[in-house]
Amino acid sequence: MPHLPVVSGDEVVKALRKIGYVWDHTEGSHMILYHTSRIRLTVPRHKEVSRGLLRAIIRDASLTPDQFTKLLKD
């Protein structure tokens, strides 16, 4: 299983926007994203997203960890 980088919530949103997710609104410290052909995602606006939560967000976005890591680098 590939090693996931330590990223902030803003970095997660920036990567997900590259595959078509759009910021919808913010509820407290959580950013809500939507995509027309995928489910809504909730990303915490924290300095560091825990690895378990990051893995769940990546899975819900129908990505592999490698694909997500590549989106971060692009």
CHARMM-style PDB file with segment names, atoms N, HN, CA, C and O in Angstrom:
ATOM      1  N   MET     1       0.849  -1.175   0.000  1.00  0.00      PROA
ATOM      2  CA  MET     1       0.000   0.000   0.000  1.00  0.00      PROA
ATOM      3  C   MET     1       0.896   1.240   0.000  1.00  0.00      PROA
ATOM      4  O   MET     1       1.807   1.334   0.822  1.00  0.00      PROA
ATOM      5  N   PRO     2       0.656   2.186  -0.900  1.00  0.00      PROA
ATOM      6  CA  PRO     2       1.534   3.345  -0.998  1.00  0.00      PROA
ATOM      7  C   PRO     2       1.394   4.264   0.216  1.00  0.00      PROA
ATOM      8  O   PRO     2       0.349   4.331   0.863  1.00  0.00      PROA
ATOM      9  N   HSD     3       2.465   4.952   0.487  1.00  0.00      PROA
ATOM     10  HN  HSD     3       3.314   4.898  -0.038  1.00  0.00      PROA
ATOM     11  CA  HSD     3       2.513   5.902   1.591  1.00  0.00      PROA
ATOM     12  C   HSD     3       1.807   7.191   1.178  1.00  0.00      PROA
ATOM     13  O   HSD     3       2.116   7.765   0.134  1.00  0.00      PROA
ATOM     14  N   LEU     4       0.863   7.641   1.995  1.00  0.00      PROA
ATOM     15  HN  LEU     4       0.613   7.174   2.843  1.00  0.00      PROA
ATOM     16  CA  LEU     4       0.143   8.872   1.693  1.00  0.00      PROA
ATOM     17  C   LEU     4       0.882  10.065   2.276  1.00  0.00      PROA
ATOM     18  O   LEU     4       1.392   9.984   3.394  1.00  0.00      PROA
ATOM     19  N   PRO     5       0.951  11.165   1.547  1.00  0.00      PROA
ATOM     20  CA  PRO     5       1.626  12.353   2.073  1.00  0.00      PROA
ATOM     21  C   PRO     5       0.770  13.040   3.135  1.00  0.00      PROA
ATOM     22  O   PRO     5      -0.440  12.824   3.205  1.00  0.00      PROA
ATOM     23  N   VAL     6       1.402  13.858   3.948  1.00  0.00      PROA
ATOM     24  HN  VAL     6       2.385  14.033   3.891  1.00  0.00      PROA
ATOM     25  CA  VAL     6       0.687  14.681   4.916  1.00  0.00      PROA
ATOM     26  C   VAL     6       0.254  15.940   4.179  1.00  0.00      PROA
ATOM     27  O   VAL     6       1.093  16.685   3.673  1.00  0.00      PROA
ATOM     28  N   VAL     7      -1.051  16.178   4.117  1.00  0.00      PROA
ATOM     29  HN  VAL     7      -1.733  15.572   4.527  1.00  0.00      PROA
ATOM     30  CA  VAL     7      -1.576  17.324   3.368  1.00  0.00      PROA
ATOM     31  C   VAL     7      -2.625  18.053   4.201  1.00  0.00      PROA
ATOM     32  O   VAL     7      -3.205  17.496   5.133  1.00  0.00      PROA
ATOM     33  N   SER     8      -2.851  19.308   3.840  1.00  0.00      PROA
ATOM     34  HN  SER     8      -2.380  19.761   3.083  1.00  0.00      PROA
ATOM     35  CA  SER     8      -3.890  20.105   4.489  1.00  0.00      PROA
ATOM     36  C   SER     8      -5.213  19.904   3.756  1.00  0.00      PROA
ATOM     37  O   SER     8      -5.243  19.364   2.650  1.00  0.00      PROA
ATOM     38  N   GLY     9      -6.287  20.337   4.370  1.00  0.00      PROA
ATOM     39  HN  GLY     9      -6.262  20.776   5.268  1.00  0.00      PROA
ATOM     40  CA  GLY     9      -7.592  20.253   3.726  1.00  0.00      PROA
ATOM     41  C   GLY     9      -7.642  21.060   2.444  1.00  0.00      PROA
ATOM     42  O   GLY     9      -8.258  20.635   1.467  1.00  0.00      PROA
ATOM     43  N   ASP    10      -6.997  22.225   2.435  1.00  0.00      PROA
ATOM     44  HN  ASP    10      -6.497  22.570   3.229  1.00  0.00      PROA
ATOM     45  CA  ASP    10      -6.973  23.057   1.226  1.00  0.00      PROA
ATOM     46  C   ASP    10      -6.240  22.360   0.085  1.00  0.00      PROA
ATOM     47  O   ASP    10      -6.637  22.487  -1.074  1.00  0.00      PROA
ATOM     48  N   GLU    11      -5.172  21.625   0.400  1.00  0.00      PROA
ATOM     49  HN  GLU    11      -4.850  21.522   1.341  1.00  0.00      PROA
ATOM     50  CA  GLU    11      -4.448  20.892  -0.631  1.00  0.00      PROA
ATOM     51  C   GLU    11      -5.291  19.752  -1.195  1.00  0.00      PROA
ATOM     52  O   GLU    11      -5.229  19.459  -2.388  1.00  0.00      PROA
ATOM     53  N   VAL    12      -6.071  19.118  -0.341  1.00  0.00      PROA
ATOM     54  HN  VAL    12      -6.121  19.356   0.629  1.00  0.00      PROA
ATOM     55  CA  VAL    12      -6.963  18.042  -0.788  1.00  0.00      PROA
ATOM     56  C   VAL    12      -7.993  18.616  -1.766  1.00  0.00      PROA
ATOM     57  O   VAL    12      -8.240  18.040  -2.826  1.00  0.00      PROA
ATOM     58  N   VAL    13      -8.586  19.749  -1.401  1.00  0.00      PROA
ATOM     59  HN  VAL    13      -8.385  20.216  -0.540  1.00  0.00      PROA
ATOM     60  CA  VAL    13      -9.589  20.386  -2.269  1.00  0.00      PROA
ATOM     61  C   VAL    13      -8.966  20.786  -3.597  1.00  0.00      PROA
ATOM     62  O   VAL    13      -9.571  20.588  -4.651  1.00  0.00      PROA
ATOM     63  N   LYS    14      -7.771  21.343  -3.556  1.00  0.00      PROA
ATOM     64  HN  LYS    14      -7.280  21.504  -2.700  1.00  0.00      PROA
ATOM     65  CA  LYS    14      -7.090  21.762  -4.786  1.00  0.00      PROA
ATOM     66  C   LYS    14      -6.874  20.564  -5.723  1.00  0.00      PROA
ATOM     67  O   LYS    14      -7.048  20.683  -6.936  1.00  0.00      PROA
ATOM     68  N   ALA    15      -6.496  19.409  -5.155  1.00  0.00      PROA
ATOM     69  HN  ALA    15      -6.355  19.312  -4.170  1.00  0.00      PROA
ATOM     70  CA  ALA    15      -6.292  18.207  -5.969  1.00  0.00      PROA
ATOM     71  C   ALA    15      -7.611  17.700  -6.534  1.00  0.00      PROA
ATOM     72  O   ALA    15      -7.675  17.309  -7.700  1.00  0.00      PROA
ATOM     73  N   LEU    16      -8.666  17.702  -5.719  1.00  0.00      PROA
ATOM     74  HN  LEU    16      -8.614  18.019  -4.773  1.00  0.00      PROA
ATOM     75  CA  LEU    16      -9.962  17.184  -6.174  1.00  0.00      PROA
ATOM     76  C   LEU    16     -10.594  18.092  -7.229  1.00  0.00      PROA
ATOM     77  O   LEU    16     -11.355  17.619  -8.073  1.00  0.00      PROA
ATOM     78  N   ARG    17     -10.293  19.361  -7.191  1.00  0.00      PROA
ATOM     79  HN  ARG    17      -9.675  19.745  -6.506  1.00  0.00      PROA
ATOM     80  CA  ARG    17     -10.824  20.278  -8.214  1.00  0.00      PROA
ATOM     81  C   ARG    17     -10.270  19.936  -9.599  1.00  0.00      PROA
ATOM     82  O   ARG    17     -10.913  20.222 -10.609  1.00  0.00      PROA
ATOM     83  N   LYS    18      -9.102  19.337  -9.651  1.00  0.00      PROA
ATOM     84  HN  LYS    18      -8.580  19.104  -8.831  1.00  0.00      PROA
ATOM     85  CA  LYS    18      -8.494  18.959 -10.927  1.00  0.00      PROA
ATOM     86  C   LYS    18      -9.264  17.841 -11.631  1.00  0.00      PROA
ATOM     87  O   LYS    18      -9.124  17.660 -12.840  1.00  0.00      PROA
ATOM     88  N   ILE    19     -10.083  17.085 -10.876  1.00  0.00      PROA
ATOM     89  HN  ILE    19     -10.197  17.232  -9.893  1.00  0.00      PROA
ATOM     90  CA  ILE    19     -10.875  16.015 -11.505  1.00  0.00      PROA
ATOM     91  C   ILE    19     -12.350  16.378 -11.561  1.00  0.00      PROA
ATOM     92  O   ILE    19     -13.193  15.510 -11.788  1.00  0.00      PROA
ATOM     93  N   GLY    20     -12.671  17.647 -11.355  1.00  0.00      PROA
ATOM     94  HN  GLY    20     -11.986  18.352 -11.170  1.00  0.00      PROA
ATOM     95  CA  GLY    20     -14.036  18.090 -11.580  1.00  0.00      PROA
ATOM     96  C   GLY    20     -14.866  18.389 -10.352  1.00  0.00      PROA
ATOM     97  O   GLY    20     -16.020  18.797 -10.488  1.00  0.00      PROA
ATOM     98  N   TYR    21     -14.325  18.202  -9.150  1.00  0.00      PROA
ATOM     99  HN  TYR    21     -13.388  17.870  -9.040  1.00  0.00      PROA
ATOM    100  CA  TYR    21     -15.083  18.562  -7.952  1.00  0.00      PROA
ATOM    101  C   TYR    21     -15.144  20.074  -7.828  1.00  0.00      PROA
ATOM    102  O   TYR    21     -14.190  20.779  -8.159  1.00  0.00      PROA
ATOM    103  N   VAL    22     -16.282  20.563  -7.345  1.00  0.00      PROA
ATOM    104  HN  VAL    22     -17.057  19.991  -7.076  1.00  0.00      PROA
ATOM    105  CA  VAL    22     -16.517  21.997  -7.213  1.00  0.00      PROA
ATOM    106  C   VAL    22     -16.884  22.295  -5.765  1.00  0.00      PROA
ATOM    107  O   VAL    22     -17.658  21.565  -5.146  1.00  0.00      PROA
ATOM    108  N   TRP    23     -16.315  23.386  -5.229  1.00  0.00      PROA
ATOM    109  HN  TRP    23     -15.686  23.979  -5.732  1.00  0.00      PROA
ATOM    110  CA  TRP    23     -16.658  23.806  -3.875  1.00  0.00      PROA
ATOM    111  C   TRP    23     -18.106  24.256  -3.870  1.00  0.00      PROA
ATOM    112  O   TRP    23     -18.497  25.079  -4.698  1.00  0.00      PROA
ATOM    113  N   ASP    24     -18.907  23.735  -2.957  1.00  0.00      PROA
ATOM    114  HN  ASP    24     -18.589  23.066  -2.285  1.00  0.00      PROA
ATOM    115  CA  ASP    24     -20.316  24.087  -2.843  1.00  0.00      PROA
ATOM    116  C   ASP    24     -20.520  25.103  -1.733  1.00  0.00      PROA
ATOM    117  O   ASP    24     -21.018  26.203  -1.971  1.00  0.00      PROA
ATOM    118  N   HSD    25     -20.133  24.731  -0.518  1.00  0.00      PROA
ATOM    119  HN  HSD    25     -19.729  23.837  -0.325  1.00  0.00      PROA
ATOM    120  CA  HSD    25     -20.256  25.648   0.607  1.00  0.00      PROA
ATOM    121  C   HSD    25     -19.396  25.141   1.763  1.00  0.00      PROA
ATOM    122  O   HSD    25     -18.820  24.054   1.711  1.00  0.00      PROA
ATOM    123  N   THR    26     -19.332  25.969   2.806  1.00  0.00      PROA
ATOM    124  HN  THR    26     -19.800  26.851   2.848  1.00  0.00      PROA
ATOM    125  CA  THR    26     -18.583  25.600   3.999  1.00  0.00      PROA
ATOM    126  C   THR    26     -19.534  25.548   5.181  1.00  0.00      PROA
ATOM    127  O   THR    26     -20.359  26.442   5.368  1.00  0.00      PROA
ATOM    128  N   GLU    27     -19.414  24.507   5.970  1.00  0.00      PROA
ATOM    129  HN  GLU    27     -18.743  23.780   5.818  1.00  0.00      PROA
ATOM    130  CA  GLU    27     -20.189  24.368   7.205  1.00  0.00      PROA
ATOM    131  C   GLU    27     -19.189  24.306   8.351  1.00  0.00      PROA
ATOM    132  O   GLU    27     -18.546  23.278   8.564  1.00  0.00      PROA
ATOM    133  N   GLY    28     -19.060  25.383   9.076  1.00  0.00      PROA
ATOM    134  HN  GLY    28     -19.582  26.218   8.903  1.00  0.00      PROA
ATOM    135  CA  GLY    28     -18.063  25.439  10.147  1.00  0.00      PROA
ATOM    136  C   GLY    28     -16.674  25.369   9.547  1.00  0.00      PROA
ATOM    137  O   GLY    28     -16.286  26.240   8.768  1.00  0.00      PROA
ATOM    138  N   SER    29     -15.924  24.340   9.904  1.00  0.00      PROA
ATOM    139  HN  SER    29     -16.240  23.632  10.537  1.00  0.00      PROA
ATOM    140  CA  SER    29     -14.572  24.194   9.357  1.00  0.00      PROA
ATOM    141  C   SER    29     -14.501  23.069   8.323  1.00  0.00      PROA
ATOM    142  O   SER    29     -13.430  22.515   8.078  1.00  0.00      PROA
ATOM    143  N   HSD    30     -15.640  22.734   7.719  1.00  0.00      PROA
ATOM    144  HN  HSD    30     -16.511  23.184   7.918  1.00  0.00      PROA
ATOM    145  CA  HSD    30     -15.677  21.659   6.724  1.00  0.00      PROA
ATOM    146  C   HSD    30     -16.139  22.194   5.377  1.00  0.00      PROA
ATOM    147  O   HSD    30     -17.161  22.874   5.280  1.00  0.00      PROA
ATOM    148  N   MET    31     -15.372  21.877   4.341  1.00  0.00      PROA
ATOM    149  HN  MET    31     -14.542  21.325   4.420  1.00  0.00      PROA
ATOM    150  CA  MET    31     -15.697  22.294   2.980  1.00  0.00      PROA
ATOM    151  C   MET    31     -16.485  21.177   2.306  1.00  0.00      PROA
ATOM    152  O   MET    31     -16.087  20.013   2.356  1.00  0.00      PROA
ATOM    153  N   ILE    32     -17.582  21.526   1.686  1.00  0.00      PROA
ATOM    154  HN  ILE    32     -17.905  22.472   1.645  1.00  0.00      PROA
ATOM    155  CA  ILE    32     -18.437  20.564   1.004  1.00  0.00      PROA
ATOM    156  C   ILE    32     -18.189  20.714  -0.493  1.00  0.00      PROA
ATOM    157  O   ILE    32     -18.314  21.804  -1.049  1.00  0.00      PROA
ATOM    158  N   LEU    33     -17.835  19.603  -1.135  1.00  0.00      PROA
ATOM    159  HN  LEU    33     -17.734  18.717  -0.683  1.00  0.00      PROA
ATOM    160  CA  LEU    33     -17.561  19.579  -2.573  1.00  0.00      PROA
ATOM    161  C   LEU    33     -18.580  18.678  -3.244  1.00  0.00      PROA
ATOM    162  O   LEU    33     -19.079  17.726  -2.645  1.00  0.00      PROA
ATOM    163  N   TYR    34     -18.884  18.992  -4.498  1.00  0.00      PROA
ATOM    164  HN  TYR    34     -18.479  19.766  -4.985  1.00  0.00      PROA
ATOM    165  CA  TYR    34     -19.765  18.103  -5.241  1.00  0.00      PROA
ATOM    166  C   TYR    34     -19.216  17.891  -6.640  1.00  0.00      PROA
ATOM    167  O   TYR    34     -18.415  18.676  -7.148  1.00  0.00      PROA
ATOM    168  N   HSD    35     -19.666  16.821  -7.234  1.00  0.00      PROA
ATOM    169  HN  HSD    35     -20.316  16.184  -6.821  1.00  0.00      PROA
ATOM    170  CA  HSD    35     -19.306  16.455  -8.606  1.00  0.00      PROA
ATOM    171  C   HSD    35     -20.570  15.881  -9.226  1.00  0.00      PROA
ATOM    172  O   HSD    35     -21.282  15.115  -8.576  1.00  0.00      PROA
ATOM    173  N   THR    36     -20.856  16.231 -10.445  1.00  0.00      PROA
ATOM    174  HN  THR    36     -20.278  16.853 -10.973  1.00  0.00      PROA
ATOM    175  CA  THR    36     -22.114  15.810 -11.055  1.00  0.00      PROA
ATOM    176  C   THR    36     -22.254  14.294 -11.167  1.00  0.00      PROA
ATOM    177  O   THR    36     -23.372  13.785 -11.079  1.00  0.00      PROA
ATOM    178  N   SER    37     -21.168  13.560 -11.358  1.00  0.00      PROA
ATOM    179  HN  SER    37     -20.260  13.973 -11.430  1.00  0.00      PROA
ATOM    180  CA  SER    37     -21.285  12.117 -11.530  1.00  0.00      PROA
ATOM    181  C   SER    37     -20.776  11.321 -10.325  1.00  0.00      PROA
ATOM    182  O   SER    37     -20.696  10.094 -10.389  1.00  0.00      PROA
ATOM    183  N   ARG    38     -20.434  12.001  -9.236  1.00  0.00      PROA
ATOM    184  HN  ARG    38     -20.499  12.998  -9.184  1.00  0.00      PROA
ATOM    185  CA  ARG    38     -19.921  11.313  -8.048  1.00  0.00      PROA
ATOM    186  C   ARG    38     -20.620  11.838  -6.806  1.00  0.00      PROA
ATOM    187  O   ARG    38     -21.432  12.760  -6.884  1.00  0.00      PROA
ATOM    188  N   ILE    39     -20.310  11.260  -5.680  1.00  0.00      PROA
ATOM    189  HN  ILE    39     -19.651  10.511  -5.617  1.00  0.00      PROA
ATOM    190  CA  ILE    39     -20.959  11.672  -4.441  1.00  0.00      PROA
ATOM    191  C   ILE    39     -20.348  12.959  -3.894  1.00  0.00      PROA
ATOM    192  O   ILE    39     -19.259  13.367  -4.300  1.00  0.00      PROA
ATOM    193  N   ARG    40     -21.065  13.588  -2.969  1.00  0.00      PROA
ATOM    194  HN  ARG    40     -21.949  13.257  -2.639  1.00  0.00      PROA
ATOM    195  CA  ARG    40     -20.545  14.770  -2.278  1.00  0.00      PROA
ATOM    196  C   ARG    40     -19.427  14.347  -1.349  1.00  0.00      PROA
ATOM    197  O   ARG    40     -19.436  13.245  -0.800  1.00  0.00      PROA
ATOM    198  N   LEU    41     -18.470  15.234  -1.183  1.00  0.00      PROA
ATOM    199  HN  LEU    41     -18.463  16.129  -1.630  1.00  0.00      PROA
ATOM    200  CA  LEU    41     -17.369  14.973  -0.266  1.00  0.00      PROA
ATOM    201  C   LEU    41     -17.294  16.096   0.750  1.00  0.00      PROA
ATOM    202  O   LEU    41     -17.551  17.257   0.432  1.00  0.00      PROA
ATOM    203  N   THR    42     -16.945  15.745   1.955  1.00  0.00      PROA
ATOM    204  HN  THR    42     -16.736  14.802   2.213  1.00  0.00      PROA
ATOM    205  CA  THR    42     -16.715  16.717   3.008  1.00  0.00      PROA
ATOM    206  C   THR    42     -15.251  16.644   3.385  1.00  0.00      PROA
ATOM    207  O   THR    42     -14.739  15.583   3.744  1.00  0.00      PROA
ATOM    208  N   VAL    43     -14.574  17.796   3.298  1.00  0.00      PROA
ATOM    209  HN  VAL    43     -14.989  18.658   3.006  1.00  0.00      PROA
ATOM    210  CA  VAL    43     -13.149  17.855   3.601  1.00  0.00      PROA
ATOM    211  C   VAL    43     -12.946  18.856   4.736  1.00  0.00      PROA
ATOM    212  O   VAL    43     -13.365  20.008   4.620  1.00  0.00      PROA
ATOM    213  N   PRO    44     -12.310  18.435   5.835  1.00  0.00      PROA
ATOM    214  CA  PRO    44     -12.079  19.371   6.924  1.00  0.00      PROA
ATOM    215  C   PRO    44     -11.017  20.403   6.536  1.00  0.00      PROA
ATOM    216  O   PRO    44     -10.039  20.081   5.861  1.00  0.00      PROA
ATOM    217  N   ARG    45     -11.222  21.610   6.961  1.00  0.00      PROA
ATOM    218  HN  ARG    45     -12.016  21.871   7.509  1.00  0.00      PROA
ATOM    219  CA  ARG    45     -10.246  22.661   6.651  1.00  0.00      PROA
ATOM    220  C   ARG    45      -9.240  22.725   7.794  1.00  0.00      PROA
ATOM    221  O   ARG    45      -9.212  23.684   8.566  1.00  0.00      PROA
ATOM    222  N   HSD    46      -8.426  21.697   7.883  1.00  0.00      PROA
ATOM    223  HN  HSD    46      -8.449  20.919   7.256  1.00  0.00      PROA
ATOM    224  CA  HSD    46      -7.411  21.575   8.920  1.00  0.00      PROA
ATOM    225  C   HSD    46      -6.032  21.701   8.298  1.00  0.00      PROA
ATOM    226  O   HSD    46      -5.865  21.513   7.093  1.00  0.00      PROA
ATOM    227  N   LYS    47      -5.060  22.014   9.113  1.00  0.00      PROA
ATOM    228  HN  LYS    47      -5.196  22.167  10.092  1.00  0.00      PROA
ATOM    229  CA  LYS    47      -3.678  22.104   8.621  1.00  0.00      PROA
ATOM    230  C   LYS    47      -3.163  20.744   8.187  1.00  0.00      PROA
ATOM    231  O   LYS    47      -2.316  20.638   7.300  1.00  0.00      PROA
ATOM    232  N   GLU    48      -3.688  19.701   8.827  1.00  0.00      PROA
ATOM    233  HN  GLU    48      -4.375  19.786   9.548  1.00  0.00      PROA
ATOM    234  CA  GLU    48      -3.255  18.345   8.510  1.00  0.00      PROA
ATOM    235  C   GLU    48      -4.447  17.406   8.579  1.00  0.00      PROA
ATOM    236  O   GLU    48      -5.085  17.278   9.623  1.00  0.00      PROA
ATOM    237  N   VAL    49      -4.745  16.749   7.463  1.00  0.00      PROA
ATOM    238  HN  VAL    49      -4.227  16.853   6.614  1.00  0.00      PROA
ATOM    239  CA  VAL    49      -5.836  15.769   7.404  1.00  0.00      PROA
ATOM    240  C   VAL    49      -5.246  14.424   7.803  1.00  0.00      PROA
ATOM    241  O   VAL    49      -4.215  14.016   7.268  1.00  0.00      PROA
ATOM    242  N   SER    50      -5.889  13.735   8.737  1.00  0.00      PROA
ATOM    243  HN  SER    50      -6.727  14.067   9.171  1.00  0.00      PROA
ATOM    244  CA  SER    50      -5.359  12.448   9.192  1.00  0.00      PROA
ATOM    245  C   SER    50      -5.324  11.450   8.031  1.00  0.00      PROA
ATOM    246  O   SER    50      -6.116  11.533   7.092  1.00  0.00      PROA
ATOM    247  N   ARG    51      -4.405  10.527   8.121  1.00  0.00      PROA
ATOM    248  HN  ARG    51      -3.761  10.460   8.884  1.00  0.00      PROA
ATOM    249  CA  ARG    51      -4.230   9.563   7.027  1.00  0.00      PROA
ATOM    250  C   ARG    51      -5.461   8.703   6.813  1.00  0.00      PROA
ATOM    251  O   ARG    51      -5.809   8.402   5.671  1.00  0.00      PROA
ATOM    252  N   GLY    52      -6.128   8.301   7.886  1.00  0.00      PROA
ATOM    253  HN  GLY    52      -5.846   8.545   8.814  1.00  0.00      PROA
ATOM    254  CA  GLY    52      -7.330   7.479   7.748  1.00  0.00      PROA
ATOM    255  C   GLY    52      -8.446   8.226   7.044  1.00  0.00      PROA
ATOM    256  O   GLY    52      -9.116   7.679   6.169  1.00  0.00      PROA
ATOM    257  N   LEU    53      -8.643   9.483   7.430  1.00  0.00      PROA
ATOM    258  HN  LEU    53      -8.098   9.928   8.141  1.00  0.00      PROA
ATOM    259  CA  LEU    53      -9.671  10.303   6.779  1.00  0.00      PROA
ATOM    260  C   LEU    53      -9.292  10.581   5.330  1.00  0.00      PROA
ATOM    261  O   LEU    53     -10.148  10.553   4.447  1.00  0.00      PROA
ATOM    262  N   LEU    54      -8.018  10.849   5.084  1.00  0.00      PROA
ATOM    263  HN  LEU    54      -7.322  10.872   5.802  1.00  0.00      PROA
ATOM    264  CA  LEU    54      -7.565  11.092   3.710  1.00  0.00      PROA
ATOM    265  C   LEU    54      -7.814   9.862   2.847  1.00  0.00      PROA
ATOM    266  O   LEU    54      -8.255   9.979   1.703  1.00  0.00      PROA
ATOM    267  N   ARG    55      -7.534   8.691   3.391  1.00  0.00      PROA
ATOM    268  HN  ARG    55      -7.176   8.595   4.320  1.00  0.00      PROA
ATOM    269  CA  ARG    55      -7.767   7.443   2.640  1.00  0.00      PROA
ATOM    270  C   ARG    55      -9.258   7.279   2.328  1.00  0.00      PROA
ATOM    271  O   ARG    55      -9.616   6.828   1.240  1.00  0.00      PROA
ATOM    272  N   ALA    56     -10.126   7.642   3.275  1.00  0.00      PROA
ATOM    273  HN  ALA    56      -9.836   8.008   4.159  1.00  0.00      PROA
ATOM    274  CA  ALA    56     -11.578   7.541   3.054  1.00  0.00      PROA
ATOM    275  C   ALA    56     -12.034   8.537   1.986  1.00  0.00      PROA
ATOM    276  O   ALA    56     -12.868   8.200   1.147  1.00  0.00      PROA
ATOM    277  N   ILE    57     -11.499   9.753   2.008  1.00  0.00      PROA
ATOM    278  HN  ILE    57     -10.821  10.028   2.690  1.00  0.00      PROA
ATOM    279  CA  ILE    57     -11.858  10.762   1.004  1.00  0.00      PROA
ATOM    280  C   ILE    57     -11.421  10.295  -0.377  1.00  0.00      PROA
ATOM    281  O   ILE    57     -12.167  10.422  -1.348  1.00  0.00      PROA
ATOM    282  N   ILE    58     -10.211   9.756  -0.459  1.00  0.00      PROA
ATOM    283  HN  ILE    58      -9.605   9.653   0.330  1.00  0.00      PROA
ATOM    284  CA  ILE    58      -9.696   9.256  -1.744  1.00  0.00      PROA
ATOM    285  C   ILE    58     -10.581   8.119  -2.259  1.00  0.00      PROA
ATOM    286  O   ILE    58     -10.903   8.075  -3.446  1.00  0.00      PROA
ATOM    287  N   ARG    59     -10.967   7.216  -1.387  1.00  0.00      PROA
ATOM    288  HN  ARG    59     -10.706   7.252  -0.423  1.00  0.00      PROA
ATOM    289  CA  ARG    59     -11.829   6.091  -1.779  1.00  0.00      PROA
ATOM    290  C   ARG    59     -13.198   6.593  -2.240  1.00  0.00      PROA
ATOM    291  O   ARG    59     -13.721   6.123  -3.251  1.00  0.00      PROA
ATOM    292  N   ASP    60     -13.786   7.555  -1.498  1.00  0.00      PROA
ATOM    293  HN  ASP    60     -13.360   7.936  -0.677  1.00  0.00      PROA
ATOM    294  CA  ASP    60     -15.094   8.096  -1.869  1.00  0.00      PROA
ATOM    295  C   ASP    60     -15.045   8.850  -3.193  1.00  0.00      PROA
ATOM    296  O   ASP    60     -16.050   8.932  -3.899  1.00  0.00      PROA
ATOM    297  N   ALA    61     -13.882   9.401  -3.533  1.00  0.00      PROA
ATOM    298  HN  ALA    61     -13.065   9.335  -2.960  1.00  0.00      PROA
ATOM    299  CA  ALA    61     -13.717  10.108  -4.803  1.00  0.00      PROA
ATOM    300  C   ALA    61     -13.412   9.141  -5.951  1.00  0.00      PROA
ATOM    301  O   ALA    61     -13.174   9.574  -7.078  1.00  0.00      PROA
ATOM    302  N   SER    62     -13.419   7.849  -5.670  1.00  0.00      PROA
ATOM    303  HN  SER    62     -13.612   7.497  -4.754  1.00  0.00      PROA
ATOM    304  CA  SER    62     -13.134   6.796  -6.664  1.00  0.00      PROA
ATOM    305  C   SER    62     -11.737   6.929  -7.254  1.00  0.00      PROA
ATOM    306  O   SER    62     -11.539   6.754  -8.457  1.00  0.00      PROA
ATOM    307  N   LEU    63     -10.775   7.240  -6.401  1.00  0.00      PROA
ATOM    308  HN  LEU    63     -10.936   7.383  -5.424  1.00  0.00      PROA
ATOM    309  CA  LEU    63      -9.384   7.355  -6.816  1.00  0.00      PROA
ATOM    310  C   LEU    63      -8.558   6.310  -6.084  1.00  0.00      PROA
ATOM    311  O   LEU    63      -8.978   5.769  -5.061  1.00  0.00      PROA
ATOM    312  N   THR    64      -7.385   6.037  -6.620  1.00  0.00      PROA
ATOM    313  HN  THR    64      -7.044   6.476  -7.452  1.00  0.00      PROA
ATOM    314  CA  THR    64      -6.406   5.234  -5.905  1.00  0.00      PROA
ATOM    315  C   THR    64      -5.453   6.207  -5.216  1.00  0.00      PROA
ATOM    316  O   THR    64      -5.370   7.370  -5.611  1.00  0.00      PROA
ATOM    317  N   PRO    65      -4.741   5.753  -4.202  1.00  0.00      PROA
ATOM    318  CA  PRO    65      -3.752   6.641  -3.573  1.00  0.00      PROA
ATOM    319  C   PRO    65      -2.713   7.162  -4.557  1.00  0.00      PROA
ATOM    320  O   PRO    65      -2.279   8.309  -4.452  1.00  0.00      PROA
ATOM    321  N   ASP    66      -2.313   6.330  -5.511  1.00  0.00      PROA
ATOM    322  HN  ASP    66      -2.666   5.398  -5.597  1.00  0.00      PROA
ATOM    323  CA  ASP    66      -1.344   6.781  -6.515  1.00  0.00      PROA
ATOM    324  C   ASP    66      -1.920   7.888  -7.394  1.00  0.00      PROA
ATOM    325  O   ASP    66      -1.231   8.862  -7.696  1.00  0.00      PROA
ATOM    326  N   GLN    67      -3.166   7.747  -7.800  1.00  0.00      PROA
ATOM    327  HN  GLN    67      -3.726   6.955  -7.555  1.00  0.00      PROA
ATOM    328  CA  GLN    67      -3.802   8.783  -8.616  1.00  0.00      PROA
ATOM    329  C   GLN    67      -3.897  10.091  -7.833  1.00  0.00      PROA
ATOM    330  O   GLN    67      -3.648  11.163  -8.384  1.00  0.00      PROA
ATOM    331  N   PHE    68      -4.256  10.007  -6.557  1.00  0.00      PROA
ATOM    332  HN  PHE    68      -4.458   9.136  -6.110  1.00  0.00      PROA
ATOM    333  CA  PHE    68      -4.367  11.206  -5.730  1.00  0.00      PROA
ATOM    334  C   PHE    68      -3.008  11.881  -5.571  1.00  0.00      PROA
ATOM    335  O   PHE    68      -2.906  13.103  -5.680  1.00  0.00      PROA
ATOM    336  N   THR    69      -1.976  11.100  -5.317  1.00  0.00      PROA
ATOM    337  HN  THR    69      -2.059  10.107  -5.229  1.00  0.00      PROA
ATOM    338  CA  THR    69      -0.628  11.644  -5.170  1.00  0.00      PROA
ATOM    339  C   THR    69      -0.195  12.351  -6.441  1.00  0.00      PROA
ATOM    340  O   THR    69       0.436  13.407  -6.386  1.00  0.00      PROA
ATOM    341  N   LYS    70      -0.530  11.774  -7.583  1.00  0.00      PROA
ATOM    342  HN  LYS    70      -1.043  10.916  -7.627  1.00  0.00      PROA
ATOM    343  CA  LYS    70      -0.189  12.414  -8.855  1.00  0.00      PROA
ATOM    344  C   LYS    70      -0.929  13.745  -9.015  1.00  0.00      PROA
ATOM    345  O   LYS    70      -0.356  14.710  -9.521  1.00  0.00      PROA
ATOM    346  N   LEU    71      -2.194  13.808  -8.589  1.00  0.00      PROA
ATOM    347  HN  LEU    71      -2.660  13.025  -8.178  1.00  0.00      PROA
ATOM    348  CA  LEU    71      -2.948  15.066  -8.662  1.00  0.00      PROA
ATOM    349  C   LEU    71      -2.300  16.140  -7.797  1.00  0.00      PROA
ATOM    350  O   LEU    71      -2.313  17.317  -8.158  1.00  0.00      PROA
ATOM    351  N   LEU    72      -1.740  15.749  -6.671  1.00  0.00      PROA
ATOM    352  HN  LEU    72      -1.730  14.793  -6.378  1.00  0.00      PROA
ATOM    353  CA  LEU    72      -1.062  16.716  -5.811  1.00  0.00      PROA
ATOM    354  C   LEU    72       0.163  17.321  -6.492  1.00  0.00      PROA
ATOM    355  O   LEU    72       0.472  18.499  -6.316  1.00  0.00      PROA
ATOM    356  N   LYS    73       0.851  16.493  -7.268  1.00  0.00      PROA
ATOM    357  HN  LYS    73       0.600  15.536  -7.411  1.00  0.00      PROA
ATOM    358  CA  LYS    73       2.091  16.938  -7.920  1.00  0.00      PROA
ATOM    359  C   LYS    73       1.833  17.751  -9.184  1.00  0.00      PROA
ATOM    360  O   LYS    73       2.653  18.596  -9.543  1.00  0.00      PROA
ATOM    361  N   ASP    74       0.718  17.515  -9.865  1.00  0.00      PROA
ATOM    362  HN  ASP    74       0.053  16.828  -9.574  1.00  0.00      PROA
ATOM    363  CA  ASP    74       0.429  18.219 -11.123  1.00  0.00      PROA
ATOM    364  C   ASP    74       0.087  19.674 -10.878  1.00  0.00      PROA
ATOM    365  OT1 ASP    74      -0.183  20.412 -11.825  1.00  0.00      PROA
TER     366      ASP     74
END
